[in-house]
């Protein structure tokens, strides 16, 4: 029995929620789920949705395609038909693997969460625009980057003018995560694209996932579309960035999720650090090391993260009480809400997650 289950199963079976104890889940109707997901896709005007759901009794993975979207004049077709092997941008869902890698380096004695980050990588300070900003940057620790308390914004990756204060208050920051992945690269002597394979992707069979553009993506990556329907190229960024450049599939990312749910190969102490409730975020859920935690009245504990790279969006969640996982990606710039309906389609909840109740 995995660590999350052993800690939370008693709560799940006594909480009076919709959660059923292990072994009591009923099999999902895959065709009914496909039909419902297609409805959601059409209602939100999306081109496609790639989704993978797992439980103790089910593994369901499929892609639905909105043919009407592609039929409109001026919209180019995909190079190959979309499938469960199609590569999507994970956007901010790129971040959770960094929590695992950081904790492994802590276990190996190569990283301390409370040690200033620049002490692992002196040149980090060159990314900051002025003396005052560099002075503040010296206070950034790996822990701050993982819980979004660096005080950095969510858009500036170089020539940074440090307007916030490190360690004081929540401020979601992709650049903070990127500082950590660069520092770890200096510790290990290799780029994120390589050490992510060493620590995760090669280890658990995510052979098509990478933080850097691969040649195969020329043929396997889904195109992203702007709100006006125009195709936007799939973006070959010049460097790997743990904040947003991961390309993957819902099936491969689910391997990571289930591996984490089963404890990965972390120590008890590290595992507790990853999912500890450090503080309540402005959206009302709890902040762990990258992961967000919801104590939901129907679904129980949910560890989750969403992603938004403009033309690529997604969501993933681990439901440890019922041993379920859900991961889905789409490829369109939309402001229409589709994440709540997607979760409800698979989990049967009526109340949205805390972080999504105002949407």
C-alpha positions as CSV (number, residue, x, y, z in Angstrom):
1,X,0.0,0.0,0.0
2,X,1.5,3.3,-1.0
3,X,2.4,6.1,1.4
4,X,-0.5,8.4,0.4
5,X,-3.0,5.6,0.8
6,X,-1.6,4.5,4.2
7,X,-1.8,8.0,5.5
8,X,-5.2,8.9,4.1
9,X,-7.3,5.8,3.7
10,X,-8.9,6.0,7.1
11,X,-10.0,9.6,6.4
12,X,-11.4,8.6,3.1
13,X,-13.5,5.8,4.4
14,X,-15.0,7.9,7.2
15,X,-15.4,11.4,5.6
16,X,-18.9,10.8,4.3
17,X,-17.8,11.8,0.8
18,X,-18.3,10.1,-2.5
19,X,-15.0,8.4,-2.1
20,X,-15.2,4.6,-2.0
21,X,-12.6,2.5,-0.2
22,X,-10.0,0.6,-2.2
23,X,-11.6,-2.2,-4.3
24,X,-15.1,-0.7,-4.3
25,X,-14.8,1.5,-7.4
26,X,-17.0,0.6,-10.3
27,X,-15.5,0.5,-13.8
28,X,-15.9,3.6,-15.9
29,X,-17.9,3.6,-19.1
30,X,-15.2,4.7,-21.6
31,X,-17.6,5.4,-24.5
32,X,-19.8,7.5,-22.3
33,X,-16.7,9.4,-21.1
34,X,-15.6,10.0,-24.7
35,X,-19.0,11.4,-25.6
36,X,-19.0,13.7,-22.6
37,X,-15.4,14.9,-23.2
38,X,-16.4,15.7,-26.8
39,X,-19.3,17.7,-25.6
40,X,-17.0,19.7,-23.3
41,X,-14.6,20.2,-26.2
42,X,-17.3,21.5,-28.5
43,X,-18.8,23.7,-25.8
44,X,-15.4,25.4,-25.2
45,X,-14.6,25.5,-28.9
46,X,-11.4,23.5,-28.4
47,X,-9.6,21.6,-31.3
48,X,-8.9,18.5,-29.2
49,X,-8.5,17.0,-25.8
50,X,-6.0,14.3,-24.8
51,X,-6.9,12.6,-21.5
52,X,-5.7,9.7,-19.3
53,X,-7.5,8.5,-16.2
54,X,-6.5,5.6,-13.9
55,X,-7.9,3.9,-10.9
56,X,-7.4,0.5,-9.3
57,X,-9.9,-1.0,-11.8
58,X,-9.5,1.3,-14.9
59,X,-6.9,2.7,-17.3
60,X,-8.6,4.9,-19.8
61,X,-6.7,7.0,-22.4
62,X,-8.0,8.6,-25.5
63,X,-8.1,11.8,-27.7
64,X,-11.2,13.5,-28.9
65,X,-11.1,15.8,-31.9
66,X,-13.5,18.6,-32.7
67,X,-13.9,18.2,-36.5
68,X,-15.8,21.4,-36.8
69,X,-12.8,23.4,-35.5
70,X,-10.5,22.0,-38.2
71,X,-13.1,22.3,-40.9
72,X,-13.2,26.1,-40.7
73,X,-11.6,27.9,-43.5
74,X,-7.9,28.8,-43.1
75,X,-7.2,26.3,-40.3
76,X,-4.4,23.9,-41.3
77,X,-4.7,20.3,-40.5
78,X,-2.3,18.4,-38.1
79,X,0.7,16.8,-39.7
80,X,-0.5,13.4,-38.4
81,X,-3.9,12.5,-36.9
82,X,-4.1,13.3,-33.2
83,X,-3.7,10.3,-30.9
84,X,-2.6,9.2,-27.4
85,X,0.9,9.5,-28.7
86,X,0.6,13.1,-29.8
87,X,2.9,15.5,-27.9
88,X,1.3,18.4,-26.1
89,X,2.9,21.3,-24.2
90,X,2.5,20.7,-20.4
91,X,2.9,24.4,-19.7
92,X,3.1,24.9,-15.8
93,X,2.5,21.2,-15.3
94,X,6.2,21.1,-16.1
95,X,6.9,22.2,-12.5
96,X,6.1,19.2,-10.3
97,X,9.0,17.0,-11.5
98,X,11.3,19.7,-10.1
99,X,10.1,19.1,-6.6
100,X,11.0,15.4,-6.9
101,X,14.4,16.1,-8.4
102,X,15.2,18.7,-5.7
103,X,14.3,16.3,-2.9
104,X,16.5,13.6,-4.5
105,X,19.4,16.0,-4.5
106,X,18.7,16.7,-0.8
107,X,18.8,13.0,-0.1
108,X,22.1,12.7,-2.0
109,X,23.6,15.6,0.1
110,X,24.0,17.8,-3.0
111,X,21.4,20.4,-2.1
112,X,20.0,22.1,1.0
113,X,16.5,23.6,0.8
114,X,17.5,26.5,3.1
115,X,20.8,27.4,1.6
116,X,21.0,30.5,-0.6
117,X,20.7,29.4,-4.2
118,X,23.5,31.6,-5.5
119,X,26.0,29.6,-3.4
120,X,25.5,26.7,-5.8
121,X,25.8,29.0,-8.9
122,X,27.5,32.3,-8.5
123,X,26.6,33.5,-12.0
124,X,22.9,33.4,-11.1
125,X,23.3,37.0,-9.9
126,X,24.1,38.1,-13.4
127,X,20.5,37.6,-14.3
128,X,19.5,40.5,-12.1
129,X,19.5,44.0,-13.5
130,X,21.0,46.1,-10.7
131,X,22.9,46.0,-7.4
132,X,19.8,46.2,-5.2
133,X,18.2,43.3,-7.1
134,X,21.3,41.2,-6.8
135,X,21.4,41.9,-3.1
136,X,17.9,40.5,-2.7
137,X,18.7,37.6,-5.0
138,X,21.3,36.4,-2.6
139,X,18.5,35.5,-0.2
140,X,16.7,33.2,-2.5
141,X,16.7,29.5,-1.4
142,X,15.5,26.4,-3.2
143,X,12.6,26.2,-0.7
144,X,11.4,29.6,-1.7
145,X,11.4,28.7,-5.4
146,X,9.4,25.5,-4.7
147,X,6.7,27.3,-2.7
148,X,6.6,30.5,-4.7
149,X,7.8,32.9,-2.1
150,X,10.8,34.3,-3.9
151,X,9.0,37.6,-4.6
152,X,9.8,37.3,-8.3
153,X,7.2,37.9,-10.9
154,X,5.9,35.3,-13.4
155,X,7.4,36.7,-16.6
156,X,10.9,38.1,-16.3
157,X,13.7,35.6,-16.9
158,X,16.7,38.0,-17.4
159,X,17.6,41.6,-16.5
160,X,15.4,41.1,-13.5
161,X,14.4,44.1,-11.5
162,X,13.6,42.6,-8.1
163,X,10.4,44.4,-6.9
164,X,9.3,41.8,-4.3
165,X,11.0,40.6,-1.1
166,X,12.4,37.0,-0.9
167,X,10.6,34.9,1.7
168,X,7.8,37.3,2.3
169,X,4.4,36.2,1.0
170,X,3.1,34.1,-1.9
171,X,3.8,35.2,-5.5
172,X,3.5,32.6,-8.2
173,X,6.8,32.6,-10.2
174,X,8.0,30.5,-13.1
175,X,11.3,32.4,-13.1
176,X,11.9,31.2,-9.6
177,X,11.5,27.6,-10.6
178,X,13.8,28.2,-13.6
179,X,16.5,29.6,-11.2
180,X,16.3,26.3,-9.3
181,X,16.6,24.2,-12.5
182,X,19.6,26.2,-13.6
183,X,21.3,25.9,-10.2
184,X,20.7,22.1,-10.2
185,X,22.2,22.0,-13.7
186,X,25.4,23.6,-12.3
187,X,25.4,21.1,-9.4
188,X,25.1,18.2,-11.7
189,X,27.2,19.5,-14.6
190,X,24.4,19.0,-17.1
191,X,21.4,20.7,-18.5
192,X,17.7,20.1,-17.4
193,X,17.0,18.2,-20.6
194,X,19.5,15.6,-19.6
195,X,19.2,15.3,-15.8
196,X,15.4,15.1,-16.0
197,X,15.9,12.0,-18.1
198,X,18.4,10.6,-15.5
199,X,16.2,11.2,-12.5
200,X,12.7,10.6,-14.0
201,X,12.0,10.1,-17.7
202,X,14.4,7.2,-18.5
203,X,13.7,5.6,-15.1
204,X,9.9,5.3,-15.5
205,X,9.6,5.0,-19.3
206,X,8.7,8.5,-20.3
207,X,10.8,8.1,-23.5
208,X,9.0,10.8,-25.5
209,X,8.9,13.5,-22.8
210,X,11.5,16.2,-22.7
211,X,12.0,19.8,-21.6
212,X,13.7,20.6,-24.9
213,X,12.6,20.2,-28.5
214,X,13.2,16.7,-29.9
215,X,13.4,15.9,-33.7
216,X,10.4,13.6,-33.4
217,X,8.3,16.5,-32.3
218,X,8.4,17.9,-35.8
219,X,5.9,15.0,-36.6
220,X,4.3,14.2,-33.3
221,X,3.6,17.6,-31.6
222,X,0.0,19.0,-31.7
223,X,-0.2,22.5,-33.2
224,X,-1.5,25.3,-30.9
225,X,-4.2,27.7,-32.0
226,X,-4.8,31.3,-31.1
227,X,-8.3,32.5,-30.1
228,X,-8.9,33.8,-33.6
229,X,-8.3,30.3,-34.9
230,X,-4.9,31.0,-36.5
231,X,-2.3,28.3,-36.1
232,X,0.6,29.2,-33.9
233,X,3.8,27.2,-34.4
234,X,4.6,24.7,-31.6
235,X,7.5,26.8,-30.3
236,X,11.0,25.4,-30.2
237,X,12.4,27.4,-27.2
238,X,16.1,27.9,-27.2
239,X,16.6,26.4,-23.7
240,X,15.0,23.9,-21.4
241,X,13.0,25.6,-18.6
242,X,11.3,23.7,-15.8
243,X,8.6,26.4,-15.5
244,X,6.9,25.7,-18.8
245,X,8.8,23.9,-21.6
246,X,8.0,20.2,-20.9
247,X,6.5,18.3,-23.9
248,X,4.7,15.1,-23.0
249,X,1.5,13.0,-23.4
250,X,-1.2,12.5,-20.9
251,X,-0.2,8.8,-20.7
252,X,3.4,9.5,-20.0
253,X,2.7,12.2,-17.5
254,X,0.3,9.8,-15.8
255,X,3.2,7.4,-15.3
256,X,5.0,10.2,-13.3
257,X,1.8,10.8,-11.3
258,X,1.3,7.2,-10.3
259,X,5.0,6.8,-9.5
260,X,4.7,9.8,-7.2
261,X,1.5,8.4,-5.7
262,X,3.3,5.1,-5.0
263,X,6.1,6.9,-3.2
264,X,8.6,7.1,-6.1
265,X,11.9,6.3,-4.4
266,X,11.8,9.1,-1.9
267,X,12.4,8.7,1.8
268,X,9.5,9.1,4.3
269,X,10.9,12.5,5.3
270,X,11.2,13.7,1.7
271,X,7.8,12.5,0.8
272,X,6.3,14.4,3.8
273,X,8.1,17.5,2.8
274,X,6.7,17.4,-0.8
275,X,3.1,17.3,0.3
276,X,3.3,19.3,3.5
277,X,0.8,22.1,3.9
278,X,3.1,25.1,4.1
279,X,0.4,27.8,3.9
280,X,-2.9,28.6,2.4
281,X,-2.7,30.2,-1.1
282,X,-4.7,33.2,-2.2
283,X,-7.0,30.8,-4.1
284,X,-7.8,28.9,-0.8
285,X,-6.0,25.6,-1.3
286,X,-2.7,24.5,0.3
287,X,0.8,25.0,-1.0
288,X,3.2,22.1,-1.0
289,X,6.6,21.9,-2.7
290,X,5.2,23.0,-6.1
291,X,2.1,20.7,-5.7
292,X,-1.2,22.3,-4.6
293,X,-3.4,20.4,-2.2
294,X,-7.2,20.6,-1.9
295,X,-9.2,19.0,0.9
296,X,-12.4,18.4,-1.1
297,X,-15.7,17.5,0.6
298,X,-16.6,15.0,-2.2
299,X,-13.2,13.8,-3.6
300,X,-11.1,14.0,-0.5
301,X,-7.5,15.0,-0.8
302,X,-6.4,16.2,-4.3
303,X,-2.8,17.0,-5.3
304,X,-3.0,19.0,-8.4
305,X,-1.5,21.5,-10.8
306,X,-2.8,23.3,-13.9
307,X,-0.9,24.7,-17.0
308,X,-1.4,27.5,-19.4
309,X,1.0,28.4,-22.3
310,X,-1.6,30.5,-24.1
311,X,-2.3,28.0,-26.9
312,X,-1.7,24.9,-24.7
313,X,-3.6,24.3,-21.5
314,X,-4.0,21.3,-19.2
315,X,-4.6,20.0,-15.7
316,X,-3.5,17.0,-13.7
317,X,-4.6,15.6,-10.3
318,X,-3.8,12.8,-7.9
319,X,-6.6,11.5,-5.8
320,X,-4.8,9.4,-3.1
321,X,-7.9,8.4,-1.1
322,X,-9.4,6.6,-4.1
323,X,-6.1,5.8,-5.9
324,X,-7.2,7.7,-9.0
325,X,-5.4,10.0,-11.3
326,X,-6.5,12.3,-14.1
327,X,-4.5,14.2,-16.6
328,X,-5.6,16.1,-19.7
329,X,-4.2,18.5,-22.3
330,X,-5.6,20.7,-25.1
331,X,-4.2,23.0,-27.8
332,X,-6.2,26.3,-27.9
333,X,-6.1,29.8,-26.5
334,X,-9.5,29.9,-24.8
335,X,-11.0,31.7,-21.8
336,X,-13.9,29.4,-21.6
337,X,-13.9,27.1,-18.5
338,X,-13.3,23.4,-19.4
339,X,-11.3,22.1,-16.4
340,X,-14.2,22.0,-13.9
341,X,-16.4,20.0,-16.3
342,X,-13.5,17.7,-17.2
343,X,-12.9,16.8,-13.6
344,X,-16.6,16.3,-12.9
345,X,-16.9,14.0,-15.9
346,X,-14.4,11.6,-14.5
347,X,-14.8,12.1,-10.7
348,X,-18.5,12.8,-10.4
349,X,-18.1,15.8,-8.1
350,X,-20.6,18.6,-8.0
351,X,-18.5,21.1,-6.1
352,X,-15.4,22.4,-8.0
353,X,-12.0,22.4,-6.5
354,X,-11.3,25.3,-4.1
355,X,-9.0,27.0,-6.5
356,X,-11.5,26.9,-9.3
357,X,-14.8,27.9,-7.6
358,X,-14.7,31.5,-8.8
359,X,-14.2,30.5,-12.4
